[in-house]
């Protein structure tokens, strides 16, 4: 296809400079490893060739692209039949002199590799749009306007035009009602009972308190570092999706499959999968394997068999029902973009581990955090994409207090305004077990067979065990005055819900 000249000619200088940066500082190949860079990215074969040769050298352990090193590498490459050798092509393109001049230029133009690469991507995107027939190629003024934009401006422009094209469709951005509209039908809907979301895994108390994973709700899980935010998300929330979908495989259950997106920025794919396997082994198969054994490898025959069984259980679902999205560079706009991309495909459960300030935004750190929270909520609320969303937050201030309320969360409080539910927890202190100075009143409800009423029955905390107490400092779905106690077996990623509690708010630390 013959591309518009303004989408081709200006790109070459940026392609050459981008290659110059890569050759001048080969470790930049690692920086751009996750980007899709192919032959079509370049307008001239010469720059694709030098990009490719540099990439091959870097992946083969060469860290300094000097003349002799390049020559030795090219000579070592096998020659394909009826094709020029890489060394011959290299010489046809001017050899080392071509790149030496660019590398020298990059020494003067330091730190602009991202700019040149974004320009390369911009022109590649414009050519893609032309090829798809999305551009008015007959308007010189329009083409010139596009070519002058930055990559971000082009993306925003195209997104705006796309949304404008569908603006007649009710997108949920603004919905106008007459206040009394359909009010008779609302009575019937209310009579059916309040909508309840997907229950949490093996947590009837917490599921009842928060009405499960309810669509349109933004929930926070606030814990100190190292207590187990990711572990709780894996066991209570993600595992509930898998468990539901396994039940949905049986047509007699008359259940539809649930789809979820998991955004992570502090852990990678393998660590998440390892924790998930350990959780399934202990909670579903009842064949627990300590997490350190799972992480360490060199399994016994029995342990490997159990983990393979856990993997088989997990893969009963369709492979694309739960997606893990690793944020290599943390930006809230990327999270929102993915939610908007996948929501039309039925992905309505969002898990975000860990939610924190987006430092690419201007302004104070906590103002950025508050803004990100508002943007996330605007994306997932009922009137927009209607997703159930759980975001984990690291507790900065207040972790030393016995009673955790919104005030004790500290500056994180700025993000809770848009939340429907805030769950915040801490481990139980040694003086809070039975018979100790600050013993916690732990209990469950038991129905009295004589009067038919529910009464509190004391639950004894075992001093040999570890417990987490989960507070609900904000709960639009129910009460906030009761807490829930979990028995914690960290090695097996088990968070066993065991009792209710009521901690006195005496406003002092431990």
Secondary structure, DSSP 8 states (H G I E B T S, - for coil): ----GGGTTTHHHHHHHHHHHHHHSTTHHHHTTTS---GGG-SSHHHHHHHHHHHHHHHTT-----HHHHHHHHHHS---TTS--HHHHHHHTTHHHHHHHHHHHHHHSTT-HHHHHHHHHHHHHHHHHHHHT-S-TT-HHHHHHHHHS-HHHHHHHHHHHHHHHTTTS--SSS----TTTTHHHHHHHHHT-----B--TT-HHHHHHHTSB-TT-EEEEEE-TTS-HHHHIIIIIIHHHHHHHHHHTSGGG-----EEEEEESSS-HHHHHHHHHHHHHHHTSS----HHHHHH----HHHHHHHHHHHHHHTTS-TTSEEEEE-SS--HHHHHHHHHHHHTTTEEEEEEET----TTSSS-HHHHHHHHHHHHHHHHSTTTT--EEEEEEE--S-TTBSS--TGGGGGGGGGGGG-SEEEEEEE--GGGSTTSTT---EEEEEE-TTT--EEEEE----TTSEEEEEEEEEETTS-SS-EEEEEEEGGGTEEEEEEEE-------B-
